[in-house]
Structures are given as C-alpha cells and as structure tokens.
C-alpha cells in the first residue's frame, strides 16, 4: 500500500486536482451504489459520470493523463504523461513519464 499511496500522491500534486478527487471518488463509486439501493438508476448513472468528469478535470488541471487514459494510450502505443513535476518541489515518487 505505501507504493500505491506514493504513486497516487505523485500524480495528484496540484491542490485543485486533489480536491476534485476527494470529491469525485465518492461521487463516482459510493453515491451510485446508494442511489441504486434507493431505486434511482438514472441518478446513479449521472453521479457516476459527474464523479468521473470531476476526476478527469482534475487531471487536466494537473497537466497529466488520467489513469484510464494512460491505460488506453499504453495499449495503443501512444505517448502519455503520468506525472508532472512541480517547479521548485521535490517529486513525491520516482517519475515515470513517457512522451
């Protein structure tokens, strides 16, 4: 788990990206389950989409690709940005960026 956390923090250094993930993750994965239990499938789908959109917006602000985008780009042999180093800061984890 420490490796996962180090990598996660390296990919979410920008405070807005981190905040959007703190909000977006529960909206993506917890809220839809609750809404399905309450018999609201369309609201569950909307929550899932909005939660994912918040996370993708966070990565756009950060300047790196979202994990799902990285996976697809790897499959297609395309370049991707995993971590964007911040100027004047020491990276949280070893950088693995391919372009």
C-alpha positions as CSV (number, residue, x, y, z in Angstrom):
1,X,0.0,0.0,0.0
2,X,2.8,2.5,0.6
3,X,3.9,2.3,-3.0
4,X,0.3,2.9,-4.2
5,X,0.0,5.9,-1.9
6,X,3.3,7.4,-3.1
7,X,2.4,7.0,-6.7
8,X,-1.1,8.4,-6.0
9,X,0.3,11.5,-4.3
10,X,2.9,12.0,-7.1
11,X,0.0,12.0,-9.7
12,X,-2.2,14.4,-7.6
13,X,0.2,17.2,-6.5
14,X,-1.9,20.1,-7.6
15,X,-4.3,21.1,-4.7
16,X,-7.3,21.5,-7.1
17,X,-6.7,18.1,-8.6
18,X,-6.5,16.5,-5.1
19,X,-9.7,18.3,-4.0
20,X,-11.6,17.2,-7.1
21,X,-10.5,13.6,-6.5
22,X,-11.6,13.8,-2.8
23,X,-15.0,15.0,-4.0
24,X,-15.1,12.9,-7.2
25,X,-14.2,9.5,-5.9
26,X,-17.2,9.1,-3.5
27,X,-19.5,10.6,-6.2
28,X,-18.2,8.1,-8.7
29,X,-18.2,4.9,-6.5
30,X,-20.2,5.4,-3.3
31,X,-23.1,7.6,-4.3
32,X,-24.2,5.5,-7.3
33,X,-24.5,2.4,-5.0
34,X,-26.6,4.3,-2.6
35,X,-28.8,5.6,-5.4
36,X,-29.2,2.2,-6.9
37,X,-30.3,0.9,-3.5
38,X,-32.9,3.7,-3.4
39,X,-34.2,2.7,-6.8
40,X,-32.8,5.7,-8.7
41,X,-30.7,4.1,-11.6
42,X,-30.6,7.2,-13.8
43,X,-29.4,9.3,-10.9
44,X,-26.8,6.7,-10.1
45,X,-25.6,6.8,-13.7
46,X,-25.5,10.6,-13.6
47,X,-23.5,10.6,-10.3
48,X,-21.0,8.1,-11.8
49,X,-20.5,10.3,-14.9
50,X,-20.2,13.5,-12.9
51,X,-17.7,11.9,-10.5
52,X,-15.6,10.7,-13.3
53,X,-15.8,14.1,-15.0
54,X,-14.5,15.8,-11.8
55,X,-11.5,13.5,-11.7
56,X,-10.7,14.0,-15.4
57,X,-11.0,17.8,-14.9
58,X,-8.5,17.5,-12.0
59,X,-6.0,15.7,-14.2
60,X,-6.5,18.3,-16.9
61,X,-5.7,21.0,-14.3
62,X,-2.7,18.9,-13.1
63,X,-1.4,18.5,-16.7
64,X,-1.2,14.7,-16.7
65,X,-3.3,11.9,-18.1
66,X,-5.9,10.2,-16.1
67,X,-5.2,6.5,-15.2
68,X,-7.7,5.2,-17.7
69,X,-6.3,7.4,-20.5
70,X,-2.8,6.1,-19.7
71,X,-4.0,2.5,-19.9
72,X,-5.6,3.1,-23.3
73,X,-2.6,5.0,-24.6
74,X,-0.3,2.2,-23.5
75,X,-2.4,-0.3,-25.3
76,X,-2.3,1.8,-28.5
77,X,1.4,2.5,-28.1
78,X,0.8,6.3,-27.8
79,X,2.7,8.7,-25.6
80,X,1.3,9.7,-22.2
81,X,2.1,11.9,-19.2
82,X,1.9,10.0,-15.9
83,X,3.4,12.7,-13.5
84,X,4.1,16.4,-14.0
85,X,6.9,17.5,-11.7
86,X,6.2,20.8,-9.9
87,X,8.8,23.5,-10.3
88,X,10.8,24.1,-7.1
89,X,9.4,20.9,-5.5
90,X,10.9,17.5,-4.9
91,X,8.9,14.7,-6.6
92,X,6.9,12.6,-4.2
93,X,7.8,9.4,-6.1
94,X,10.1,8.4,-8.9
95,X,8.8,9.8,-12.2
96,X,7.8,7.5,-15.0
97,X,6.7,9.8,-17.8
98,X,6.7,8.7,-21.4
99,X,6.1,11.1,-24.3
